[in-house]
Every structure is written in structure tokens, then in C-alpha cells.
Amino acid sequence: MDQMLKNYTRLALINTGQQEMERYRDYSRCTAARFGLRYEEIPGSQALIRKLLQGPWDQEFVVAPPGHTITYLDFRDGAG
């Protein structure tokens, strides 16, 4: 585990207003302490998850047809 985390300095919890936030906050703080990482909380939203489930799939998404091999070029600006 030390090898996997050797280049990390923080554990960031993205607060999207999820229920039971205090439970997630406590777990994240304990995990950060366990691995010697700085704990940080970042405000966020559920907008991207809603778009993923309901659409529209705009330029924030890479939409690939069945059988398409996704490459780096698919993630360039305007490619999605």
C-alpha cells in the first residue's frame, strides 16, 4: 500500500450533498490519517452524474459506438 500511495499527499472528499455525509467524512478522515495523508473536503455537485444517467451526452462525455477502441485522441478537446 505504501508503494501505491507514495506520490499522494492528500485524500480529498468531494461533498456533493449526499445523505449520510458525516459518515463519509468520518471514514475519509480516518483513512487519510491511517495513510499519513492530508484530509481535504472539496465542494461539488451531482450534475455530471445526473447527465450521465439522463443526458444530454455533450462534450463532457466521450460517446463511442459498439466495437470502437477508445484512444487518447478521443479525449482531446472537441473530439467527444
N, C-alpha and C positions, 0 to 999 in steps of 0.2 A: 504494500500500500504506500509506503514511503516513496518508493521509486515512481509510482504513478502520480503522486501529488507533489513531487519535488519542485516543480516550476509554478505551483499555485501559491498565492499569498492570501487569498480571501475566499470566503464562501458567501455568496450573495443570494438572498431570498427575494424573489420578485413578488411584491404584495399586489395581488390582483383583486383584493376584496373578497377572496374565497372564505366560505364559512370555516369555522374552526381555525382561524388564522393564528390564534395564540398557541394552539397545539403545534402547528408547523413552525412557528417562531421558536418555541422551546426546543424542538427537535433540531432545528438548524443551528441554534446557538450551541447546543451540546455537541453536535457533530463538528462544528468549527473548533471548539475548544479541544476536542479529542485529537484532532489532527494539527493543532497549532496554527489554525488559520484565523484571520481577522473576519469577524462577522459583520455583514453589511446588509441593510434592507433597502431595496430599490422600489419606488412606486411603479406600478404597471397597470395594465388593463387586460380585459378578456377579449378585446376587439379582434385580434388576429385568430384566436381560437374560434370565435363566432363566424368569422369569414371563412375559415377552413371548413366548418360544418355546413354553413348556409350559403356561402358565396357572397359576393362575386369573387371569382378567382382572377384577380387582376395582376398587375406587375409585381405584386408582393409574393407571388407563387410561381413555381416552375411547374407547368402542366405538361406532362409527357404522354403521348399516345402509347397504347399497349405495345410492348416489344422494343420501345425506344431505349437506347442506352444513354443514361444521363451522364454528361461530362461537365468539366469546368465551364465550357462555353455556354452551357445552359443557364449559368448563374450570372453571367455578365449583364450589365445594365441594359434593359430593353430586350433581352433575349427571351424572357418568360412570356 
